[in-house]
Amino acid sequence: MTLQQPGALGAKMIGEGFGGSVLCLVKKPFALPFIEQLETNYLQKFGFSSTLYSIHMSNGVSILA
């Protein structure tokens, strides 16, 4: 379902032991339509809404001083 959406680059299941989550990598211009479509698809398939978080990648941990 997710990888068929425009702008989707990849997806991975994470945190399966705590209810499960999916980490999706999406091109920035496609992010909002991707989220909206995912919410719609999830509600139709499972009958309740999901919780989605939009994040951006960074350089990670580094020494600042």
N, C-alpha and C positions, 0 to 999 in steps of 0.2 A: 504494500500500500504506500509506504513512504518513499521508496526509491523510484516509484513511477511518477512522482510529482516533478514539475519543472524546477531546475536548480538543485535538485538533490544530488549530493556527491557520495554519500555513504551513510550507513546507520549501524548501530551496535547496541545489543541489549547489555545493560549494566545493572548492578544492584539487585539481582534476581532474588536474593534472600530476604529482601525488605519490601516486597511488593512489586519489584521490577520497574525499570526505567529504560528508555531508549534514548541514546545520544545520536542526534542526526546532524550531519554536516551539510549545510545548505549555502549556496552562493548568496551573498548579502542582498542583492536586488530581489531575490525570490523569497526572502525570509518571511515577510508578513503574509503573502498569499499561501505559502507553505503551511504556516501555523494555522491560518484560518481553515484550510482544507483538512488538515489533520484533526482539528477540533470537531469539524463536521463529521468526518468519517468515523471517528472514535465514538461520538454520541450515537450515530446510526447503528454501529456494530454492537456496542455494549449497553446502550440505554442510559448511560450517565456520562457526565462531562469529565474531562481529564484536567490535570494541572500541568500547564506548560511553562517553561522558563526559557527565556531568550538570553543567551550569553555570547560573549565574543572572546576570541582567542587572544592571548597576550604572550609575552616572552617568558612567562613563568617566574619562578623564584630567582632573585638576583641580589647581590650585595650592593646596597645603595651608598654606603659610606666608605 
